């Protein structure tokens, strides 16, 4: 006998939507008793029935898929923080019976309003948006249409987000250098998106009345290498970098020029990428907690879908790593 959702429902004595919920594992606010659930599963097993995903969606308000929206341009899944975040999201969702649809926030995605189309075509139940860049007015449209989403890495008020407490991390980097006698600071910033702004503001607050200079960067190794000329001409006691890649570039170029680290100049980073522990000297930094942020985003979205809980913001404390560079 050729089965479909409707025929299974008739055999089990229930509604087709109940069969769809059992087969997808997405129950929402509807309770399905164990006896009925086991009966539906037994009918499918006896008839070697494999559910058609598209057909099951006709009877369910949920797709069982969460979209993971990442930036276009120079940022890609090869970025260590994004890779760690994505892996954590995938693990949490996969363990809960959900799938992940990777999406890219490029010009076409915004101009063609694909951020709404993926919901209207019932491709996703919600969006997890990592590292939003540029114009973000489309988030207002998502909210106005009551679509479920959460931000990570970069925040946009008043929308919910999961981020690391970068202020605490930068404060710890400055304090470590202060405790070791630094009184003259050089800050190498990053791109002026939310995370870059948060870290720079934290530096300005932490350095207090001490002498300091702030320069811009773009979170790359090259930015660290290229700024060394300015660092040497200003001769600070400590260089606080907005991320690890920039700090590694600074350490590499300073070492090449014969500057001793930390004896002559201390250097700190932010993020705790894998390389930071293995350069010489090993980099004093803090962990951006990408794994924990990814897990928290997935858990919050799952709770919202399954139990209709509110999607709210969450700030995760960093882990400080005091190593050889400061």
C-alpha angles and dihedrals in degrees: 000000000000109000133204133167093273094051092047089051091052092050092047094044097237142101121287089239089060091054090049092052092050094047094046096040089228108123101162109188093333119106118216117191120237092240093055093042092052090047091055092047091047092052090051093047094049091053098038089240119177112191120238106235095212094047092050090054090062089069100037133063090217133072099197088232130111120198118227107203116198131180123268123221121047096350114085141155087277087073104105096222093048091045092053091045094049093047091053091049091049094049094049095046094042091051088053095051097259131124130220125231112200114218132179124221099222129144094273092052090057101035094049092043092236087157085074097034094061088061096041092050087049093238095135140020094210144352129240105199118200124197102348113207136188124359110010101179089116087073087068088057092050090052093045089054090049095240118162117245143142131198128224134193095002121052130213116190127260096016123096117262144170115221142156118253095252091172091066091046096051091043089056091050093052093043092052090055092045090053089053092053105268115152101158117063136191117196121201106198133199139226110318097248121121097281092048092048092048092053095046092049090049090052093051090050095046097047091060117175094350121114113265146162128207125206132176128244141162104241093260135126089239091057089057094048094046096050095056092090090059091045093054093047091052094039103206126187091230138019115209111197127200092228143006098257092058091045091051089051090051093048093047095051096041090051091049088055092051099256113147117229122238096357095065101020129005119220130196134182141190133231103040097237115186095258092058092076095049105046119094115280095022112243125256104222145130130251115249088210095229092162094052091045091052092050092047092051092051093046092050093049092047092050090049093051097043102035102020092240120163118266104234138173124269131191117201120203116239126239112237120222114196108194140152103299096070 
